[in-house]
């Protein structure tokens, strides 16, 4: 792979397509839609019956391919990494499993594979269907559909939503004599230009009786193992695939919030090297509990979506770039990145002065912070009128406004809090105590928040202590039946609020991994008490947090913090106020965050207190807006801050005129002049680079064959500088 053909640098020519192989033949044809049984496609267009029933059907996009055998039952029989030529699939498994009314059913699949270490095409004709499983009845194709409505009301990357690609749906009927009227559809989407597919299930009850879906496993993938160990192992290397879902909560990273991805042993894989058959070479995507929901006659249930991102390398930076591309593709609202003041007062005069400062200097949003006095749960006419007046004023100045509300990390009462299933009492929740979102209080809370946002015209909700996955054993809360459905129903309640906000253009700061449910931004990752450290230490910690946080997150996905007023203690040495007395530290905070392309919660009553303070803030706001497109692009990590020498990152985007921007920070008390090596591979440049330090003279530098250049730079003591690359 070269810079000219790398999918992470330039869009590839191949688009996602569906390819079918007719029965009895080897020739294939590509199509965007087709159906055995006819009907409506996923994008709403009508189709007739196809001319011939295929034996196989594939979805592919030049980067990955998933292949299905359709007779005598439907099953995935191939999953190929076209970037490396490797097969990811070693054996055929059911498309899914469902536990309905206490009975386990497979959906699709073929049995009779003689060896589960690898799969030969010649074996497929000798394999057969499980008559106790759901049986394939037909397929439909179409285009990817939006998971939620996204009202675009602020600056964001120019990305399509829903993402371009193809959709394939496989339909199944229940085994003979079972579950009359119940149908299951297995949905796939494959997207253009990225090795990423989605999978989920829908279950429709066309019968006359309700059914209870106790549990489901929506993806079962017998993957090729990444390593073979004979003896017992404490830690295994998993297959080089990133698997996530939109049923994510209770964590600040994709890994910590992932409760649905399970790499488990495959006991039927008896030829594996592991003596105890413990190799984790079987992927199962399933909820940790439940959902245990009733599907009534005439209704439909939809599972969460599983996303599978196939890597073409084990390099950490390259895998991080692929991960970030995935979130930009699936949740492009995460590229919304307004400059925001965290205002510490709701006094109208203080608030209007702060709004005026934001309007004058180019900040785009005011957030009424925790401790400001805002109470969104109060929907009295007086409270609504107070904040509507502030919102109207902010909007008249071209500034968006919103505020903070605390959800889960508090106690309401013995009757409203989650009931610990181990003790049968309140307490012992993830945050110690937490209200149940299915209690009377929880249901009312969400009604109040919606009402407040709608009637005030607020543009943002900062939702702290979002639902972290608490279980509730109560049998009296109206929003869930008992323990088994408590996690599923509570998640749906908070996710529904976030999707509602996204559809109204309401920005969402949520310190949890709810991006695929509509959240815009989460914490970059920092320890709150570190903002009480002396200012000089804060800068080093901040750049370490930014460096570490942007491996999995794009710059726009994570917020930082700046304590304009005292926060978590620390006194005068930790705070910026009075601002005009600490201009160098204020400038350093702005350079740290805006140089990374990230926004911080600048928490205080104002942005500036003197002309010289205003000039400092204006300088960095102007810098950010001038270079906004490249600053909000991907980060290449060069040297992490350690307070001993220069630290450096490089923003890259081959699709922009400004293809790179390197930020350098000098934490020492001496000016440093140095020849710096910059890796320019991901800028897309292949021969020459035009490089300029700030507004200085542009020089032309030739890239070596490793796509690197050497540039001489000077960084003032305690200062920051940047290089633009064209």
N, C-alpha and C positions, 0 to 999 in steps of 0.2 A: 504494500500500500504506500502511495506517495502523497505528498501534500495536495497534488492536483486531483487525486481520486478519493481522498479521505472524507468519509461521510460526516465527520465531526468538523470539517473545515468548509467544504463546499457541498451544496445540495447534490445528491446523486440523481442521475437521469431516470433510473428505474422507479416506477410507481407500484404501489400495492395492487395486486390483481388476484383474481380467483382463476385457477386453472383446473380443468376437468379432463379425465381420461375415460373415454367410452368403454363400455363393457366389451371385452373380447379384442380390444385393440391397444396399441401402444402410443398412438398419436394423441397429443393433447391440444386443447384449444384454450385460449385465454378469454375471459369474459369479466364483465362488471356485475352481471346479474344472471340468475338462472334458477330453475326450480324443478324438482321432480314432481312435487305434488301441486305446484302452482300456488297462487295466492298473492299476498301483498309482501313486498320487500320491506326491509327495515327502514328504508327512507320514504316509505309511503307510496311507492309506485306499484302499479298492478302488473302481474306477470302471468303468462300462460304456462302450460306444461312444456318442459324441455323435450327436444326431439328424441333424445336417447338417455337412458339411465347410465350415468357413469359408475365405474367401479371405484375410482378414486377421485378425490377433489383436494386441491391444495390452495393455500393462501401464501403468497410470497411477495417480497418487495426488493429483491436484489441483495438483501442483507441476511434475512432469515426466511425459512420456509417451514410451514406446518402442513403435513399431508394426512388425509383421512381415507381409510377404507370404508366403503358404504355398504358392502354386502359381506356376509349375511346380516351384519349389524354394523353400525357406525362406530369407528374408533380411530384415534390418532395412531398412525403407524410410522410417522416420520416427523422429526423436528431437527432441522439442519441449520447449522451456523454457516451461511454462505460466505462470510467474511474470512473464515479460517478453513472451511471445508470439513469441519468436524460434525459428526452426528451427535446430537444431544440426547437421543432416545435409545434405550437399550431393550425395551419390552413394551408390549401392549397392555394397557390397563383400561378399566371403565372410564368413560368421560366424567362421571361423577357418581356419588352415592347419596342416597336420601334415606333417612329414618322417618317413616310416616306411621303414625299411630303405633309406635313401638316395633315396627318391622323394617328391616334394612333391605333396600333395593339398590341394585346397580343400574346405572343408566348407560346403555351402549356397552361397548367393549367386545373383545374376542378372546376366546380361550384356546388352549392347546399349543401354545408356543413351547417348543422342546427345550430351549435354553434361554434363560432370561438375562444372560450377559450381553447378548447382541441379537439383532433381528435381521433375518435374511428375507428378501422379498419372496423367494420361492416358498417360504413357509406359510405365507398368508392364505393361499388357496386351500390349505389343509386345516385351517383354523375355523372354529365354529362359534355360534352365538350361545350365550347363556339364556335358556328359555325363561328363567326366573327374573331376567333383567328387563328394563324398559327397551323397547325395540324401535329402531329407526324407521321413520315414515316419510321423510322428505327434507328438503333444505330450501333456504332462501338466501339471496345475497342483496346487498345494498351498500349504503355508505354509513360511516360512523355517525352516531346521533349524540347530541349534547346531553351530558349527565345533568346539567343544571343551566339555568338562564344566567347570562353574564351581561349586565348592563354596563357598557363602557362609558364612564363619565370622567375619567382622568387619564393622564399620560400613562401609556403602557407600550410594550413592544408590539410591533405590527405582526401579530401571529394569528393564524386562522383558528377559530373555534366553532364547532368541533373540529378536531384535526382531520386533515385529509387522509383518505385511505379507503379500505374496503371492509365490509361486514359480511360475515357468514353465520347463518343460524341453522342448526341441526335440530329437527323435531323428532320427538319420541313419544310412543304410546305405551301404556302399562302392559305388563305381561298378562297373558290370557287369564280371565277370571278374577283379576285384581284391580282395585281402584278405578272402577268404571267412571269415565268422564275426566280423568286426570291426565293432563298432558304436560310434558317437560320439554323446554327448549334450551339448547346449549348455544350460547352466543359467543362469537369471536369477533374481534376487530383487529386489523393490522394497519399500521399507519405508514404513510409515505416518509421515506428518508431517515428512518430510525429503526433499529432492531428491537421493536417493542410490539407486543400484542396484549390484548385484553381478553378476559374470559369471564363469563358469569352465567347464571341460570335464571330462568323464569319458570314458575309452576302455575298452571291455570287449573282451577277447579270448575269443570263443566258438568260436574255431577250434581246430585241432589242433597248430599250430606257434607258437612264440614269435615276437614281432615286436619290433623295436627302435625306440623313439620317439626319433629323433635330436634333433628340435626341434619346438616348437610356437609358434604365435602365436594366443593365445586371444581377442584382440579386435583388430578392424580397423575403424576408424571414419573414414570420409571426412568430416571435420568442416568446417564453414564457417570460413574463415580469419578471424583477428582483424584482420589488416591486409594491404594489398596494396602491395608494393614492386616497382618495375620492376627496379631495379639490384640488384647483389649486396649482401647485408646481413650484417653481422657478428652482429647480434642481432635476433631476431624476437619479436614479441608472440604468445604462444600463445593458443589458444582458452580462454575463461574457464571451464574445467572443471578440477577437481582430480582427478587420476587416480593412485591408489596401488594397492598389492597387499599381501597378507600374506606375500609372499616379499621381506621387507625386512630389511636388515642393513647393518652397516658405517657407521652414521651416527647422529648425535644429533638429527636433524630429519627430518620426512617427506620433505623434498627430498633430503637427503644419503644417506638409506637407500634411496632409490627407484632400483632398477636394472632395472625392468621396463617403465617408461613411456618410449616413444620417439615423439617427434613428428618425422616424416620427410617428405620430399618425395614427391609423388604424380606419377610421370612420365606417367601416363595422363591427368592433368588438364591438357590442352593449351591450354585457354582462360584459364588463370590469368594474372595481370598480370606475374608474374615472368618476365623474358625467358629465364632459364635454367631455368625450371620448378622452382625451388628453394623455393617456399613450403611451410613445414612444416605442412601441412593434413591429414596422414594420421596417425592415432594407431595405433600398434602396441603391444600389451602382450605381452611375450615375455621369457623369461629371457635373461641376457647370454651364457650358455653352457649347452649341453645342453638337456634333462636327460640324453639318451643312455642311457635306461634300457630294460631288457627287460621286456616285458609277457608273462607266461607264459599258456598256455592256462588258461582258467577264472579268470583274475585281472582286476583292474580298476585303472586308473591315474587319479589325479585331479590336475589342474593346480592352481596357486595361484589365488586369487580376486582378480580385478580389481574395484576399487570406483571408481565414477564419481560425483563430487559436482558438481552443476551450481550455479553461482553465479548470483545475481540482481543482483549489483552488483560494481563494481571497488573499492569502498571497503575498505581494509585491515582495519579493525576488523570490518566485517560479514563479510568472507570468513574472518577468524579465528574469529568466533563460529560460522560454519557448519562450519568444520574441527573445532572442539572438540565441536560437537554430533555430528559424525560419529563421533569416537572414543568419546564416551559411549554412542552407539548400538551400535557394533560391539564395543566392548571395555569394557563397564560396570564390569568389575573394576578398571579404572584409576581409579575413584572411591574405592577403598579407600585410606585415607590415615592410617595410624596414626602417633602421636607416637612417635619412636624415639630411643633412646640408643645411640650407637656405642661399645661398651665396649672398652677397650684391654687388658683382662686376662682370662685364663681361670682365674685363681686362684679356687678355690671361695668363699673368704671375700669377696674383692673383688666377685666376681660376685653373690653373694647380697645383699651390702649394696646394690649398684646396683639389683638387682631389687626389693628392699624400698623403695628410694627411688622407683622408678618406680610401684610399686603405691600408695604413699602420696600421691604428687603428681599421679597421673593420666596418666603416660606409659604407652603401651600395648605397647611392643615394645623388646626389647634385642637388639642385633645385635653379635655377637662380631666385632670389626673386624679389618681387615688389621693384622698385627703383634701381634695379641693372643696368638698361639700356637695358634689353632685350625687343625686339619688335617682337613678332611672326607674326604680321600682315604684316611685311615687308618681302616679298618673292623675293626681288631682288637677283640676283646672288651673289653679294658681301656679303649681310647679310647671305644668306644660307651658303656660303663658310666659313664664320667666325664661325658659330655655328656648322657646320658639323665637322670642325677641332677640336673644343672642345669636341664634342661627340665622335669622333674617339679616341681622347686621353684618355677620361674617360673610354671608352670601353677597350682600351689597358691595363688599370690599373684594370680592373674588377669592375668598378664603373658605375652605371647607372646615367643618367643626363637628366634633363628636365627643364621646366621653367613655369613662371607665365604669365597669360593673363587675362585681365579684360574684362568682357562682358557687363552685363546689367546695372550696376549702374553708368552710365555716359550718357551724351548727345552727339549726333552726329550733328544733324541739324533739322530744322523744318520739312524737307521733309522725314527724315529717322527715327525720333523718333516715339514712339507710340502716337497715338491720343487718348486723354482722351474722352471716350464716353459721359461724363457728360458735358464737356465744348466744345468739338469739336476742342480742341487745344492740343499742347504738354504740358507736365508737369502733375503733380499729379499722376505719376506712383508709384509703390511700393517703389522704391528707389529714388523717386523724379522725375528723368528723366531717360529714357532708350531708346535705339534704338529698333525698331521693328525687330525681327528676320526674318520677312518676307519682309522687305524692301530691296531695291537694296543693301544697305550697309550690312544688315544682311546676305543676301545670299552670298555676296562676302566675308564677314568675315569668314564664315565657310569654304569656299573654300581655303582661305589663310591659316587658321590654319591647315587644312589637308595637304596642300602642304608643309608647313613649317615642320611639324612633319615627313612627309614621306621623304623629301629630306635631312633633317639634321640627321635623325636617332635618334631623341630624344626619351627617354624612359618614359617621364612623361609630363602630362599637369596639371598644377594647375590652375583651371578655376574659378576665383573669380567672384562674382556677377552673378552667373549662373541664367538662366531664372527663375524668381520668380512667374510667372503666370500673367503677365501684359496683359490687354486687349488692343486691338487697333481698333479704329473705322475708320481707313483709308480705302478708297475704291480704292486707286491707288497703293498700295504696291503689287508687283507681287507675293508674297508668300502666300497671303490670299485674300479672296474675300471681306470680310467686318468684322464687329464686331463678328458675331456669330461663325465664324470659326477661329478667330484670336488666341484664346488660344490653341486650339487643334493643329493647324499647327505650331505654335511657339514651343510648347513642342516637337512635333515630330522632329523638326529640331535639337534641342539640344540633344535629346535622341539618335537620329541617329548618331550624332558625338560620343557620349560616347560609344555606341555599337561598332562603327567602331574602336575606341581606344582599347576597350576590346579585340576585335578580333585580334589586332596587338600586344597585350601585353603591351600597353602604360598605365602606371599607372595614376590614376585620383584622384587628391585632389580636392574636390568640396564642398564648404561650404553650402551644401544643401542636401536634402534627396534623392539623385539619385542612391542609391545602387542597386535598382532593374532594373535600366537602364544601369548599368555597372560601376558606380563609386566605387572606392576602399575605400575612407576615407572622412569623414567630420570633422568639428571642434568638439572637445570634448564638448565645451560649456564654454566660458569665456568672460569676458569684456576686450576689448583690452586696455583700459586706465589703467587697473589694473597692466599692465606690466611696468607702470611708477611709481608704488609705490616702497618704499624702499624694498630691497631684502628680508629681513626677512618676510615682509608681503606677498610678492609674493609666498613664499613657502606654507604658510597656504592656501591662495586662490587657489593655484595650486592643492593641495591635496583635497580641497573641490570640485573643478571643476571635478577632476578625480573621486572622490567618487560619485558625483551626475550624472556624464555623463555615468557611467557604469551600471546604472540601465537598460537602454534600449539598450545600445551599448556594443558590445564586446570590449576588450581593443584595438584591432587592427582597430576598426571602427572610432576612434576619434583621432585627432591630438591635441597636446598641443603646447605651445610656450615658448621659452627661449630667452630673449633679451640679446644676447652676446654684442651687441652694443645698444645704446640708441634707444628706441622705444616709441612713443607717449609722449616724454618728460621724466622728472624725473631726468635727470642729472646723475652724477656719482653714487649717492646712489642707483639708479635703475638698473644699468648696470653691466655686469660681466667684460668687458674689462677695464683695462688690466687683462687678465685671470689669470695670475700667482699671482696677488695680491688679488684674491677673490676665492681661491681654495675651501674653505668650502662651499661657496654659489654655485659654479659650481657643486661640488659633490652633493649638496642637490638637485639641479635641476635634475641631472642624476638619483639620487636615487628615487626621486618622480615619474618621468615618467617611467623609466625602471622597477622600482619595481611594478608599476601598469600594466606593459606589454604594455604601450602606447608609441608612438613616438611623439616627439616634433619637431617643426621647430626651430632648433638651428640657430638663425639668426645672421650672422656676416661674417667676411672675412676669418675665420679660425677656426679650432677646438682646437688648442693648440698653445701656444707661448713660451713654455719652457719645458724641460724634466719633471719637476715636474707636470706641467699641463697635459702633455701627459699621465703620469702615472695615474693620477686621472681618466681621460676619459677612458683609457684602462682598468682600474679595473672594471668600471661599464659596459663597453661593454662586457668584458669577463664574468661577472656575468650574463648579459642578455642572451648571446648566450649559456652559459652552461645550463641555466634553461629556455630556450626560449619556449619550448612546454608548460610547466605549466604556465609560465607568460602570455602567450597569450590565456590561457584558462579562463573560467568564473571567475568572481569576486563575492565572498560572502561578503556583507557589514557588518562590525562588529562595528566600531566606527569612526564617521566622525571627521575630524580635527577641533579643536576649539582653538588651541594654549594653552590650559590649562593642557592637559594630553595626554597620548599616544593616537594616532589614529592608526587604524588597518584595514586591509582587508585580505581576504583569497582567494587565487586562488585554484580552484578545477578541477580535471579531473580524473574520476575513470578508464579511459582507459589507463592511463599512469603508468609507474613504479613509477614516482614521482607524487603522487596523490594529494598533496596539498603543497602550499607554502604560508606562512603567512608573510606579510610585516608589520613591526611596525615602527612608527616614533615618536621620542621624541622631541617636540617643546620647551621644557622647558630648563632652564639653570642648571638643576640638573640631575645626573644619576638616572634612575628609575629602581628598581628591584621589580618585581611584579609577582604574580601568575595569569596567564591569562587563561580565559576559551575560548576554540575554538570549534565551532560547526562543526563536521566532517561528518555530514550526507551525504553531496554531494561529499565527496571523495570516497564513496563506501565502506570505511572500516567499519567493523561491530564489531570487537572484540578488536584488538590491533593496535596501531599506533607506528611506529618507527620515532621518532622526533629528529632532530638535529638543533641546533642554529649555523648558518653559517658553519664553518668547525670544530665545537666542537664535543664533545662526543655524540654519539647517545643513546637515552633512549627509553625504551619501556613503553608505557602508555596504560592502559586499558580504553576503551570507556565505559561511563555509558549508560543506556538504552535510553537516549535521544541523543545518538551518540555524546556526548561532552567529552572533556578531559580538564584537568587543567595542565598547564605547567608553570614552573617558568622561567622568562626571565629577562635579564638585557639589558637596552638600554642606551647608553651614552647620555649625555646632547647634544641636538641639532643634534643627530645622527639618524641613521636608522639601522635596523637589520632584519634578516629574519630567518624563521624556515622552514626546508623542512620536508615533511611528507610522509612516505612510508608505 
